[in-house]
Amino acid sequence: MMINHRLNRIFQGIFWVLVYLFLTLLPVLVMFLPPRPPGREFIREFSVALGFVGLAMMALQFALTARFKTIKAPYGADVVYHFHRQISILAFVLILVHPILLFIPQIHPVSILNIFSPDTPWRARFAVTSLLALSGLIVMALWRKPLKIEYTRWRIWHGMLATAAVAFAMLHVLGVNWYINEPWKRLLWAGYSIFFVGLLFYTRVWKPWQLLRTPYRVREVKAERGGSWSLVLEPDGHAGLQFHPGQFAWITAFNSPFKDAEHPFSFSSAPASDGSVRFTIKELGDFTQRIKELKPGDKVYVDGPYGAFSIDRHPDAKEFVFIAGGVGITPMVSMLHTLAQRNDQRPLLLIYGGRDLESLTLIEEIEELKNRLNLRVVYVLEKPPAGWEGETGYITRKVLERWLPPERRKDRTEIFVCGPLPMMNSVEDSLTKMGFFSGDVHSERFDLV
Ligand SMILES: Cc1cc2nc3c(=O)[nH]c(=O)nc-3n(C[C@H](O)[C@H](O)[C@H](O)COP(=O)(O)OP(=O)(O)OC[C@H]3O[C@@H](n4cnc5c(N)ncnc54)[C@H](O)[C@@H]3O)c2cc1C
């Protein structure tokens, strides 16, 4: 049964990788098919092939980030975002090498880069504009935090620069016209263009329109420990979404879904029969500090569910271990509530780290859940109160070794990790060194960019 689940996901994963490779390489295959223009040097052809692959990769980025659930399901959202990030850098390098290879044997003079010169053809102007947009995109994505660019502003720029980079590159291909001299080759590029415009339409118009038609209303806003707020929402005029515990959704509040002002949050409740959902949100910046302003009856839009961080993907696990830091507790509480709802009595261990007892969000619910589950809870406090006999400091390898003895490592133990980035990196590293199979360690990162 478990093998079936895993195999199914592996096959799905391989299928989408093959589709991706096919769509990336298709323009090059078509380029090399006869009839081909005669007398073109190898370096020129090679440079064009790199440009085509880079462009196809960039256009496909829109599919990767369009939140198609079937594409993300086998890998999980953060793996897809990680891939999106890495593949952008590779596409950038390929696209950068494309003109450089043409300059070395002086197939084109470097002066063609001067877009203001009257001698520069429009196709070159399109190419330079595309490359500039792409360079801006990469710099802002890699160094958003050091450059102190606020996330929402960054996201708007990211979308605009990505669209400009692909659109101008397409215009460049059309302007060169050499490799699309056959009607069916033109058809291929028309197909890519329609695909690209279709994805823009889907994400910017269709998706927001669907969200507008299926709003949620605020039922309750409740203060929690650790500077957090629990936001309970109920579907307004529809059945609500179905989610697996541990998954997350994108929330839009104070704005229309067309505004592209959404933020991701994990569900902190179990799936409910009335379709209501709860998110527990830590005050951090502009958006999260305003959650407390929401009033019962206010409209909120919920796009989800997303993510592969769920016990439901491992139905045959012998036991579950949850390791959380700070507000990373939210998906764990969703999973614990669900296990209690199902009267699941498998052994559970929760290791929950925080600054002090006051900062441990949802601790009251966790304490109550201990009565309904076969659950052991270990709190790890940086600043313990006087007389505290539990774990102190951070969730180090020593702490993990105390609570996860070697015999557990051989069992079908599925481990879920969520918390601040340094904590997650250190816990993942410790678990690997302790001999846990990395496929049994599942992580959710709250920091996408
Ligand atoms: C899968 C996932 C699940 C999450 N679950 C929870 C949760 O259950 N509870 C909780 O308190 N937080 C959760 N977060 C984090 C939460 O999304 C951010 O704290 C929130 O978006 C910050 O917005 P802000 O404007 O208040 O803060 P800002 O100060 O603007 O942002 C702080 C940081 O949050 C991230 N961020 C900001 N805006 C966005 C956005 N629109 N989309 C993506 N990331 C953004 C950026 O890394 C930014 O540097 C989750 C994040 C992810 C990716």
The ligand as a MOL file (V3000), in Angstrom:
LIG
                    3D

  0  0  0     0  0            999 V3000
M  V30 BEGIN CTAB
M  V30 COUNTS 53 58 0 0 0
M  V30 BEGIN ATOM
M  V30 1 C 3.9250 27.4590 2.7180 0
M  V30 2 C 3.8900 28.5840 3.7400 0
M  V30 3 C 3.1010 28.4610 4.8710 0
M  V30 4 C 3.0800 29.4800 5.8130 0
M  V30 5 N 2.3170 29.3330 6.9330 0
M  V30 6 C 2.2990 30.2940 7.8760 0
M  V30 7 C 1.5100 30.1510 9.0560 0
M  V30 8 O 0.7880 29.1720 9.2380 0
M  V30 9 N 1.5410 31.1600 9.9660 0
M  V30 10 C 2.3110 32.2850 9.8030 0
M  V30 11 O 2.3020 33.1650 10.6560 0
M  V30 12 N 3.0930 32.4300 8.6860 0
M  V30 13 C 3.0950 31.4830 7.7250 0
M  V30 14 N 3.8630 31.6510 6.5920 0
M  V30 15 C 4.6640 32.8670 6.4540 0
M  V30 16 C 3.7960 34.0280 5.9700 0
M  V30 17 O 3.3810 33.8070 4.6380 0
M  V30 18 C 4.5710 35.3330 6.0100 0
M  V30 19 O 4.9850 35.5500 7.3240 0
M  V30 20 C 3.7080 36.4890 5.5850 0
M  V30 21 O 3.3900 36.3880 4.2290 0
M  V30 22 C 4.4530 37.7750 5.8720 0
M  V30 23 O 3.7900 38.8630 5.2760 0
M  V30 24 P 3.9220 40.3450 5.8680 0
M  V30 25 O 3.5320 41.3170 4.8030 0
M  V30 26 O 3.1920 40.4680 7.1470 0
M  V30 27 O 5.4470 40.4700 6.2620 0
M  V30 28 P 6.6770 41.0250 5.4580 0
M  V30 29 O 7.5800 41.6900 6.4480 0
M  V30 30 O 6.2450 41.7760 4.2520 0
M  V30 31 O 7.3590 39.6920 4.9650 0
M  V30 32 C 8.1680 38.8930 5.7800 0
M  V30 33 C 8.6500 37.7190 4.9370 0
M  V30 34 O 7.5300 36.8750 4.6100 0
M  V30 35 C 7.6010 36.4410 3.2500 0
M  V30 36 N 6.4420 36.9930 2.5310 0
M  V30 37 C 5.8980 38.2090 2.6390 0
M  V30 38 N 4.8380 38.3640 1.8410 0
M  V30 39 C 4.7180 37.1840 1.1780 0
M  V30 40 C 3.8160 36.7170 0.1910 0
M  V30 41 N 2.8450 37.4890 -0.3050 0
M  V30 42 N 4.0090 35.4700 -0.2900 0
M  V30 43 C 4.9980 34.6790 0.1680 0
M  V30 44 N 5.8600 35.0540 1.1210 0
M  V30 45 C 5.7310 36.2990 1.6140 0
M  V30 46 C 8.8900 37.0080 2.6760 0
M  V30 47 O 9.8960 36.0190 2.8010 0
M  V30 48 C 9.2020 38.1700 3.5730 0
M  V30 49 O 10.5710 38.4330 3.6580 0
M  V30 50 C 3.8730 30.6450 5.6230 0
M  V30 51 C 4.6550 30.7690 4.4750 0
M  V30 52 C 4.6660 29.7540 3.5440 0
M  V30 53 C 5.5110 29.8960 2.3110 0
M  V30 END ATOM
M  V30 BEGIN BOND
M  V30 1 1 1 2
M  V30 2 1 2 3
M  V30 3 2 2 52
M  V30 4 2 3 4
M  V30 5 1 4 5
M  V30 6 1 4 50
M  V30 7 2 5 6
M  V30 8 1 6 7
M  V30 9 1 6 13
M  V30 10 2 7 8
M  V30 11 1 7 9
M  V30 12 1 9 10
M  V30 13 2 10 11
M  V30 14 1 10 12
M  V30 15 2 12 13
M  V30 16 1 13 14
M  V30 17 1 14 15
M  V30 18 1 14 50
M  V30 19 1 15 16
M  V30 20 1 16 17
M  V30 21 1 16 18
M  V30 22 1 18 19
M  V30 23 1 18 20
M  V30 24 1 20 21
M  V30 25 1 20 22
M  V30 26 1 22 23
M  V30 27 1 23 24
M  V30 28 2 24 25
M  V30 29 1 24 26
M  V30 30 1 24 27
M  V30 31 1 27 28
M  V30 32 2 28 29
M  V30 33 1 28 30
M  V30 34 1 28 31
M  V30 35 1 31 32
M  V30 36 1 32 33
M  V30 37 1 33 34
M  V30 38 1 33 48
M  V30 39 1 34 35
M  V30 40 1 35 36
M  V30 41 1 35 46
M  V30 42 1 36 37
M  V30 43 1 36 45
M  V30 44 2 37 38
M  V30 45 1 38 39
M  V30 46 1 39 40
M  V30 47 2 39 45
M  V30 48 1 40 41
M  V30 49 2 40 42
M  V30 50 1 42 43
M  V30 51 2 43 44
M  V30 52 1 44 45
M  V30 53 1 46 47
M  V30 54 1 46 48
M  V30 55 1 48 49
M  V30 56 2 50 51
M  V30 57 1 51 52
M  V30 58 1 52 53
M  V30 END BOND
M  V30 END CTAB
M  END
